[in-house]
Amino acid sequence: MIARIFQKLTLDFKHKCIMDALRAMHYNTGLPWWATIILATLCARTFVTLPLAIHQLQVRAKLENLQDEMKPIAEKLKMETRMAVKTLDWSASYATSVYNKNVSKEWKELIIKENCHPLKIAVMGILQMPVWVGFSFALRNICSMLPNRDEVAYQDYLEFTNGGFGWMENLTEMDHSFMLPIIFGLTGFTLIEIQNMLYRENNTKFRRIFTNFIRILTVCLVPIMAYVPSCLTLFWTVNNVYTLSQTLLLLSPKIRRLGKIPKTDSELQRPYAELYKSMKQKLYLERNVAKQ
């Protein structure tokens, strides 16, 4: 009970902080709300989630290089185990147990040395979620005059009603044109295919299931976005476009060196040409399947 109350208070505090930051940016810059949402999203992604994404890639690259470094160590341990089986008359099960224990010990020492525990990859990804959730709830609260229906909330609501642009002048209403949801869906699917291309060597059953789940989730989100306030649709779309741009940028070997991401064997030397070729092959295969 206490944990739930604490969690709710923490979430409310985060949402209030983001709401206050959005208001401060809006009033101090004099930008309309649609531009404020875009600018705030770009700032949050650049100064919060981009460093986390770069660190995630650094850890991933270090782990890949450590696997290459581990191969000769594992071979040496295997030879020592074979010698022990012959000289000390170890049983096969005991020898396997000792070998696995020694390999695990060496691997842990390498990870500690390079400070690249595999859990960091997951943690870096999880740490990016509060930004997305916090912004989403903050924008929902502003356009719904939550949590307090006072003068400030009403003023923000009125500004939201004419703070849009083009086909979506009212940020509290839905995007009836479906323009932003379509862009969201296209960028989402492009991101999925880029990830598939980057990690095609690690095409495990779990990864295939997870990828299909993300595809289904993306498809489901597109119609949902047509029924939420357009301020949320704008934020989610800008967030997706930024993620796609960030992913494409961090494919470049030169940019990766600037971000101190170690070079790996799996790194693409001509990433954009490889991506174009991969996309072209996929579209060609799908076209052929459709004809058959």
N, C-alpha and C positions, 0 to 999 in steps of 0.2 A: 504494500500500500504506500509506504513512505517512498520507495524507489519510484513508483509511478508518478507520485506528486512531484518529486524532484525532477524527473525526466520531463514532465509537462512544463514546469517552471523554467527549465533550461531551454526547451524548445521555444516557449513564449518569449524568453529573453533574446534568443537569437533572431526570431522573427522581428521583434521590436527594434533591435539594433539595425537590421537590414532596412526596415521601414524608415527609420530615422536617417540612415545613410542615403537612401533614395531621395527622401524629402530634401535633405541638405544639398545634395547634388542638383536637384531640380531648381531649388530656390536660388542657389549661389551662381549657377551657370546661366539661368534664365532660359534653358532649353525646354522645348515642349516635352510632354511626358514620354512620347514614343522615342525621342532622341535620348532622353534620360535613361530609359530602360536599356537601349542599345549600348550607350556609353558605360553604364554601370556593369552590364554583362561583360563587355570587353575588358574593363578594369579588373573585375573579379577573376575572370579567366586568366588574364595576363599575370597578375600579381599573386594569385593564390593557387589555381589549379595547374597552370603551365609549369611552374617549378616542381610541383609534385609529379607531373607527367614525365618531366626530364629525369628526375631522380629515379622514377620507376624504370625508365629505359636504361639508366646507368646500372642499376642492380641487375636487370635482365641480361645486359651485355656482359657484366662481370661473371655472372653464373655460367653463361655459355662458354666463356674463356676458361673458367675453372674446370669445366667438364673435360676440355682438351688437356688441361694440366693434370687432371686426375687420372687419365688413361695410363701413362707410364707408371704412376704410383700403384695403380690397381694391378698392373702386370707384375710389378716387383713383388707385391704382397702375395699374388697368386703363386709365383715361383717359390717364395719362402714357405708358403703353406704346403706345397707339393713336397718340398724337401723335408718338412716336419712330419708329413705323413709317412715318408720312407724311413727317416732316421728315428723318430720318436714313436712310430707305430700308432699314429692318430687314426681314429675312425673317420669315415667320410662325413658323417653328420657333425662331429666335433670340429673337424677341419673347416667345414662350411661355416659353422657358427663363428669360429675364430676369425676367418677371413672377412665375413660380413661385419663383424665388430671392428676390426682394424680399418676396413674401408670407410665405415661410418665415422670413425674417430678422425681419420685423415681428412675426410670431407668437411667435418665440422671445424677442424683447425684452419682449413683453407678459407671457409666462409667467414670465420672470426677475423682472420688476417685481412681479408678484403672488405670486411664489414658489409656483406651482401646476403643477408639471410633471405631465403625465398619468400618468407611471410611478408617481407617488406613490399613485394609486388602487389599482394592483395591489400595490404594496409594503405598503400598510396592510392589505390583505386577507391577504397572505401572512404578515405578522407576527403575525396572530391565530391562525394554525394551531399554532405550537409549544405554546400553552396547552392546546388540545384534545388534542394528541398526548401532551404531557407528563403531563397528568392521567390520560389513558387508561392509559398504561403504568405510572404510579405505582399506580393502583388495582389493575391486573392483578398487579403485583408483590406488593402487600400481601396480596391474597387467594390468591396462589399461593406465598407465602413465598419470594419472590425478592428480590435475587440471593443472599442468604445465609440459610440455614436455621438461624438462631440463636434464642436465647430471646426476643428482642424480636419477631422475625418470627413466631414461634409464638404469642406472646401476642396480637399483632395479628390473626392468623388466627382464634384462638379468639373474640376479640371480634367479628370480622366474622360468625362463624357465628350469633350471636344479637344482632347490632347493627342488624337491619332493623326493619321495621314492618308491621303489617297482614298482607297476603297474602304478603309477602316478608321473613320474619324472618331468614333466612339469606342474607347478602349474597354468599356464595361460590357459591350455587346459581343456577340459571336462574329467570327470572320465568315460571312456568308459566301465569299468568293471562292473559298477553299484554296486560295493561292499559297498562303503560308503553310497549311498542313501538307500540301503537295511537295513544297520545297523541303519540309521536315522529313517526309517519307523518302524522297530521292537522296538527300544527304545521308540519311540513316542507312539505306541499303548500300550506298557507295562505301560508307565506313565499314560495313560488314564484309564487303568483298575485298577491301584493302587488307583487313585483318586476316582474311582467309589466305590471301596471297603471301602475306608476311610470314604466317605460321603454317604453311602447307605441309612442312616436314613433320609437324607435330599434330597430324590430323587424327587424333584419337576419337574413340566412340563418344566419350564425354564431351569433347569439343564440338563434334558434329551435332549432338543433341542440344548443347548450349547455343550454338549458332542458329539452329532452327528455331529455338525458343525466342531468341532475340529478333529473328525475322518476323515471327508471328506477333510478337509484342509491338514491333514497329508498325505492322499492318493495322493492328487494333488501335494504336494511338492516333493514327491519321483521322479516322472519323470522329474519335473522341475530341480531338482538338477543334473540330468544327462546332462543338457545343459548349466550349468553355470561353470565358471572356478573352477577347483578342489580345489583351495585355499579356496573358499567359502564353498564348499562341506565339506572340512576337518574341517573348523571352526564350521559349523552347526552341524556336527556329533559329534565332541568332546564336544560341548556345550550340546547336547542332552544326551550323555553318562554321563557327569558330573551331569546333572539335575537328571537323573535316580539314580545315585549313591548317590547323596545328599538326595533324597526322601527316598530311602531305609535306609540310615543311620539314618535319623531323625525319622524313625519309632520306633527305639529302645528306650525303656523307660530310660535306663541308659544314652544314648546320650542326650535325651530330658532334663533330670535333669541337665546334664553338661551345656546345653544351657539355663538353667533357664526357661524352658517351664513348666508351672504349670501342675500338674497331673489332668486329667479329667476322668469322668465316661466312656467316649467313647474311651479312650486310650486303645490300644490293648496291653495286657500283653505278648502275644507271637505273635508278628506281622508277623514274617516270616513264622511261621507255619500256621497262619490264611491266609496269602497271598497265600501260596502254596495250601491250601485247597480250597480257593476261585477260583483260577485259574483252579485247577483240576475239580471242579464242573462245571465251565463255559465251559471248553473244552468237558467235558462229555455230558453236555446238548446239546451243539452245534452238537456233533457227532450223538447224538440220533435223533435230528431234521433232520440232513442231511440224515440219514438212512430212516426216515419216508417219 
